[in-house]
């Protein structure tokens, strides 16, 4: 039981690190978008450019950071829950440990695949669109 709680806390820590990384990414891309906007040559009518919305790069950065934050948060929570429940199951029924462990590994692979797909889509948002 203690090991399951420890593993859950480890995945909560991973979740926190993922959220911090997503936040830093959002701020870095937002700053670079502001720098790009500041270095652009002023247009003939300065009033037109002030009334427009945010630069598309900043919007992409915010969308990418939100996608990664949500994916890493849900992935970490799902992994923590799966490991916790499998550890409890193995503790209750040790003879079924191999079957439970195999199912756990397959489930963890699917969860991590979803997070990696989100990362790929986020990279596409930032650099392709």
Secondary structure, 3 states (H helix, E strand, C coil): CHHHHHHHHHHHHHHHHHHHHHHHHHHHHHHHHHHHHHHCCCCCCHHHHHCCCCCHHHHHHHHHHHHHHHHHHHHHHHHHHHHHHHHHHHHHCHHHHHHHHHHHHHHHHHHHHHHHHHHHHHHHHHHCC
